[in-house]
Amino acid sequence: MKIKVTSVYVDDQDKALRFYTEVLGFTKKTDFSQGPYRWLTVASPEEPDGTELQLSLNDNPAAKAYQQAIFQQGQPAAMFFTDDVKGDYARIKALGAEFTMPPTDVTGSTIAMLKDTCGNLIQLTQLVRYSR
């Protein structure tokens, strides 16, 4: 068993697609519509056949309430792992992204938090490599 798709709720799928591709650097994987429903996913260019992130419209009141509640609590809607959190922070910030936390050392990792422009907080994480 493996995880193939996970979702994040967004308030605007076109805006989310621009942010996740042009700012974060993911690639569009799937984009098709059936009536008012749109299935939109992105994937890491490092693992194009790996896990996809569905940019799911929060047009359901329960989805909107959930998204707003975790944002207000300062909880990330998704975590992305990187080998260079400080480099990614500088690159993404230069593209205009708003960070709520710069790279910060925490137990076992360095993390940074940013807004995705679509109602979510996203955490970037770099694991600390311990030598034995």
LUMRO-856887 format. One line per field, with one value per residue (C-alpha): residue in one letter; x, y, z. Coordinates in Angstrom, 1 decimal. Layout:
REM LUMRO-856887
residu a,...
xx X,...
yy Y,...
zz Z,...
This chain:
REM LUMRO-856887
residu m,k,i,k,v,t,s,v,y,v,d,d,q,d,k,a,l,r,f,y,t,e,v,l,g,f,t,k,k,t,d,f,s,q,g,p,y,r,w,l,t,v,a,s,p,e,e,p,d,g,t,e,l,q,l,s,l,n,d,n,p,a,a,k,a,y,q,q,a,i,f,q,q,g,q,p,a,a,m,f,f,t,d,d,v,k,g,d,y,a,r,i,k,a,l,g,a,e,f,t,m,p,p,t,d,v,t,g,s,t,i,a,m,l,k,d,t,c,g,n,l,i,q,l,t,q,l,v,r,y,s,r
xx 0.0,1.2,0.0,-0.6,-2.7,-3.3,-5.3,-5.1,-8.2,-7.8,-10.1,-9.1,-7.7,-6.1,-4.4,-3.3,-1.9,0.2,1.5,2.4,4.0,5.6,6.6,7.1,8.3,6.0,4.7,1.1,0.3,-3.5,-6.1,-9.5,-13.1,-16.4,-19.2,-18.4,-15.9,-12.2,-9.5,-6.2,-3.0,0.7,3.8,7.4,9.7,12.1,9.5,7.1,5.5,5.4,2.7,0.4,-1.0,-4.7,-5.6,-9.2,-11.6,-13.0,-16.6,-18.0,-18.8,-17.1,-14.0,-13.9,-14.4,-11.7,-9.2,-9.9,-9.7,-6.3,-4.9,-6.1,-4.4,-1.1,-1.1,0.3,-2.1,0.9,4.6,7.2,10.7,13.8,17.5,18.1,15.4,17.5,18.1,14.4,13.4,15.5,14.3,10.6,10.7,12.4,9.3,7.1,5.8,4.9,6.6,5.1,8.3,11.8,14.0,14.0,15.9,13.6,14.3,15.6,15.0,14.9,11.5,10.0,6.3,4.7,1.2,0.2,-2.1,-5.1,-5.9,-3.2,0.0,2.7,5.7,9.1,11.2,14.9,15.8,19.0,21.5,23.3,26.6,27.5
yy 0.0,3.5,7.1,8.3,11.5,13.8,17.0,20.6,22.9,26.1,29.1,29.5,26.7,28.9,31.0,27.9,26.4,29.5,29.5,25.9,25.8,29.3,29.9,26.5,24.9,21.9,20.7,20.4,16.7,16.4,19.0,18.0,19.1,17.4,20.0,22.3,19.8,20.2,17.6,19.4,18.0,19.0,16.8,17.3,17.6,15.4,12.6,13.2,9.8,10.1,11.4,14.1,17.0,17.7,21.4,20.9,23.8,24.6,25.1,22.8,24.7,21.9,22.2,26.0,25.8,23.2,25.2,28.5,26.8,25.2,28.4,30.4,27.9,28.3,24.7,23.8,22.3,20.5,19.9,19.7,18.4,20.0,19.5,23.2,25.1,28.3,28.3,27.6,30.3,32.9,31.7,31.6,34.9,36.6,35.5,37.4,34.7,35.8,33.8,33.7,32.0,32.2,29.1,28.1,25.3,22.9,19.4,17.3,19.8,23.3,24.6,27.6,28.5,30.5,31.4,29.8,32.7,30.3,30.1,27.8,27.7,25.5,24.2,23.6,21.1,20.1,17.2,17.4,14.8,13.4,11.7,8.8
zz 0.0,-0.8,-0.7,-4.3,-3.8,-0.8,-0.8,0.3,0.2,-1.7,-2.3,-5.9,-8.1,-10.7,-8.1,-6.3,-9.5,-10.2,-6.6,-6.4,-9.8,-10.3,-6.7,-5.1,-8.3,-8.5,-11.9,-13.0,-13.2,-13.8,-14.8,-16.0,-15.4,-15.4,-15.1,-12.2,-10.7,-11.5,-10.6,-10.3,-9.0,-8.9,-8.2,-7.3,-10.4,-8.3,-8.2,-11.1,-10.6,-6.8,-4.5,-6.1,-4.2,-5.2,-5.1,-4.0,-4.1,-0.7,-2.0,0.7,4.0,6.1,4.0,4.3,8.1,8.4,6.3,8.2,11.6,11.0,9.5,12.5,14.8,12.9,11.7,8.3,5.8,4.2,4.9,2.1,2.7,1.3,1.4,1.6,3.6,3.8,0.0,-0.7,1.8,-0.1,-3.5,-2.6,-0.6,-3.7,-5.7,-3.3,-1.0,2.6,5.3,8.8,10.1,8.7,8.9,12.5,14.2,16.1,17.4,14.6,11.8,10.5,9.4,7.8,7.4,4.6,3.3,0.0,-1.1,-1.1,2.6,3.9,5.8,4.3,6.2,4.6,6.5,6.4,8.5,10.5,9.6,12.7,12.3,14.4
